Amino acid sequence: MKSLFDPLVLNEIESRINKLSTDSSAAWGKMNVSQMLHHCQFPLKTALRKNPLTLKPNFLAKLFFKKSMYNDKPWRKNLPTHSKLKVVETKEFIPEKEILLELVAKFSNQRDKKEWEPHPIFGKFTNEQWGQLQYKHLDHHLQQFDV
């Protein structure tokens, strides 16, 4: 499984984000490209502890879905989104893209971090799992916009 902690994978993700434009349209889902860029910031902010959202632990999510967060199996299209992570308001493309790229870089710079705070829903992840989770989420949404 690819990880955002791998410098080659980081370059791949940054390149794919930079291929997006205001004209990019989704192959599935309800978000436009600017909303998607904002949405993709949530997991990175969560890992970096910059997320003001308070999400409750969920035993069933932990039991049934945690491994799917970082395994090789792609997520299916149109997965439901937690209500607090939905983006329905208008967002500006350039600032959202810049913030996402900044968060991706900050997260990737944590590649040597040994101890992470537990994920608010899924609990403890290893360093390797955090890197895989972040890659998988970004990859899912970049595929959504055909990049």
C-alpha positions, 0 to 999 in steps of 0.5 A: 500500500502506498503511503504519503510518507514515501517521498515519491508518493508525496510527489505523485499526490502533489502533481495530481493535485496540481493537475486539478483546475476550476473546470475539473468535474467529478466522475461521481458524488455531489462535491465540486472540485473546490469542495473536494479540496476542502474535504480532503483537508479534514483527515490531514488536520485530524492527524496533525491535530489542527481539526476543531471537529469533535467526532465520537469513537465508534466501536462498529466503525472500528470493528468493521471498517478500520482495516479498510482505511489503510489496506490495498482494496480501493474504496467504492464510489459514493461512500457515505460521508460523516455529516461533520465532514460534508462540504456543501458551502461554496469554496474558492479553488485556489485557497483550498488547493494551497491549503491542501498542498500545505497540509499534505507537505506538513503531514508528510514531514511527520514521517519519522513520528513514533507516537500519534494521538488516536484517530477520533473515530477509529482509535490507534493507528501506527505511523505506517497506517497513518501514511497509508490512510492519508494516501488512500483518502487523497487517491480516492478523491483525486480519482473522483476528479480523474487525476 
